[in-house]
Amino acid sequence: MCHAYFNVSPECWSVFTEVLEKEYENPAVFGRVHRLTVDTYAVQHAGGRHPDKSVDVHLMGLYLALERGIAPLQVTPYFQRLIRAVSTWPHFPPPEDQGPLTIFDVAAADSPRDHVSCVRDWADQVWRAWSPHHEAAARLAALAFSLPRVAAPRKRSGRRPPHLAAGGL
């Protein structure tokens, strides 16, 4: 059973797979947030038997999308490069409070627009909760991708990168 990989209950895993099914059924609408859905879910469910490698890769995915402005559809090839570059994966203790939004909120969205907006808000919330590890996520990205190394993530202006900006679907 796949949910044993993540630190989740069977009910939570079931809701996650329902959301993925919905996103796969309409990639034209949900393709821009699908990667955020997967990365956010994986990071929010760190701990237990969830491998450090998975948490690290998905945390870096959130960093690339939310801080570097890389379109979620373009993040996956960076994962492959990171996996080739790292042999020992660091452990990042998950925050005790990752905020109120969960996959259940995404599943309850009434419209595609609300779904997309909820995924974005959820991803922002989880990323903020992991702020003690932002610099480490930036270092992982720099290691694997020759992105300029930054001492700390840039201050967010409160505006989303253009590819994540609210507005049309």
TANORVEN-V187594 format. One record per residue. N is the residue number from 1. RES is the residue in one small letter. PHI is phi in radians with two decimals (none if undefined). OMEGA is omega in whole degrees, -180 to 180 (none if undefined). Layout:
N&RES&PHI&OMEGA ; N&RES&PHI&OMEGA
This chain:
1&m&none&-172 ; 2&c&-1.19&-176 ; 3&h&-1.12&178 ; 4&a&-1.15&179 ; 5&y&-1.20&180 ; 6&f&-1.69&178 ; 7&n&-1.52&-174 ; 8&v&-2.42&172 ; 9&s&-1.48&176 ; 10&p&-1.00&179 ; 11&e&-1.13&179 ; 12&c&-1.10&178 ; 13&w&-1.06&180 ; 14&s&-1.08&178 ; 15&v&-1.13&178 ; 16&f&-1.01&-179 ; 17&t&-1.17&175 ; 18&e&-1.13&178 ; 19&v&-1.13&178 ; 20&l&-1.05&179 ; 21&e&-1.03&178 ; 22&k&-1.07&-180 ; 23&e&-1.18&179 ; 24&y&-1.18&-179 ; 25&e&-1.23&-177 ; 26&n&-2.42&-177 ; 27&p&-1.13&179 ; 28&a&-1.12&-179 ; 29&v&-1.57&-170 ; 30&f&-1.72&-177 ; 31&g&-1.02&-179 ; 32&r&-1.29&180 ; 33&v&-2.06&-177 ; 34&h&-0.99&179 ; 35&r&-1.04&177 ; 36&l&-1.12&178 ; 37&t&-1.03&-177 ; 38&v&-1.15&-179 ; 39&d&-1.10&-179 ; 40&t&-1.14&179 ; 41&y&-1.06&-178 ; 42&a&-1.08&-179 ; 43&v&-1.25&-180 ; 44&q&-1.18&-178 ; 45&h&-1.92&175 ; 46&a&-1.21&179 ; 47&g&1.91&-179 ; 48&g&1.04&-179 ; 49&r&-1.54&180 ; 50&h&-1.15&-175 ; 51&p&-1.11&177 ; 52&d&-0.97&-180 ; 53&k&-0.96&-180 ; 54&s&-1.12&180 ; 55&v&-1.03&-178 ; 56&d&-1.08&-179 ; 57&v&-1.09&-178 ; 58&h&-1.26&175 ; 59&l&-1.12&176 ; 60&m&-1.12&176 ; 61&g&-1.05&177 ; 62&l&-1.13&178 ; 63&y&-1.02&-177 ; 64&l&-1.09&-178 ; 65&a&-1.30&-171 ; 66&l&-1.56&-178 ; 67&e&-1.80&-178 ; 68&r&-1.61&178 ; 69&g&1.31&178 ; 70&i&-1.39&-179 ; 71&a&-0.99&-179 ; 72&p&-0.90&179 ; 73&l&-1.15&-178 ; 74&q&-1.72&-174 ; 75&v&-1.36&-173 ; 76&t&-0.93&178 ; 77&p&-1.04&177 ; 78&y&-1.18&176 ; 79&f&-1.03&-178 ; 80&q&-1.07&179 ; 81&r&-1.16&179 ; 82&l&-1.10&-179 ; 83&i&-1.05&178 ; 84&r&-1.27&-173 ; 85&a&-1.55&-173 ; 86&v&-1.94&177 ; 87&s&-1.86&178 ; 88&t&-2.11&-174 ; 89&w&-1.59&179 ; 90&p&-1.23&176 ; 91&h&-1.73&176 ; 92&f&-1.99&178 ; 93&p&-1.07&-180 ; 94&p&-1.23&177 ; 95&p&-1.17&179 ; 96&e&-1.17&-178 ; 97&d&-2.04&179 ; 98&q&-1.89&176 ; 99&g&1.66&-174 ; 100&p&-1.43&-176 ; 101&l&-1.32&178 ; 102&t&-2.49&177 ; 103&i&-1.06&178 ; 104&f&-1.11&177 ; 105&d&-1.17&177 ; 106&v&-1.09&-179 ; 107&a&-1.09&-178 ; 108&a&-1.46&-179 ; 109&a&-1.00&-175 ; 110&d&-1.45&-176 ; 111&s&-2.58&175 ; 112&p&-0.98&179 ; 113&r&-1.06&179 ; 114&d&-1.15&178 ; 115&h&-1.05&-179 ; 116&v&-1.06&180 ; 117&s&-1.10&-180 ; 118&c&-1.15&178 ; 119&v&-1.06&180 ; 120&r&-1.06&180 ; 121&d&-1.11&179 ; 122&w&-1.08&179 ; 123&a&-1.06&178 ; 124&d&-1.03&-179 ; 125&q&-1.08&-179 ; 126&v&-1.16&178 ; 127&w&-1.03&179 ; 128&r&-1.06&-180 ; 129&a&-1.10&-179 ; 130&w&-1.59&-176 ; 131&s&-0.95&177 ; 132&p&-1.07&-177 ; 133&h&-1.96&180 ; 134&h&-1.05&-179 ; 135&e&-1.10&178 ; 136&a&-1.14&177 ; 137&a&-1.11&177 ; 138&a&-1.12&178 ; 139&r&-1.14&176 ; 140&l&-1.05&179 ; 141&a&-1.10&180 ; 142&a&-1.11&179 ; 143&l&-1.05&-174 ; 144&a&-1.44&-168 ; 145&f&-2.15&-178 ; 146&s&0.97&172 ; 147&l&-1.30&179 ; 148&p&-0.98&179 ; 149&r&-1.30&179 ; 150&v&-2.05&180 ; 151&a&-1.20&178 ; 152&a&-2.66&178 ; 153&p&-1.04&-180 ; 154&r&-1.14&176 ; 155&k&-1.21&180 ; 156&r&-1.44&-178 ; 157&s&-1.39&-175 ; 158&g&1.62&177 ; 159&r&-1.68&178 ; 160&r&-1.48&172 ; 161&p&-0.99&-176 ; 162&p&-0.91&-177 ; 163&h&-1.27&178 ; 164&l&-1.97&-177 ; 165&a&-1.08&176 ; 166&a&-1.16&-178 ; 167&g&2.48&-177 ; 168&g&-1.25&174 ; 169&l&-1.58&none
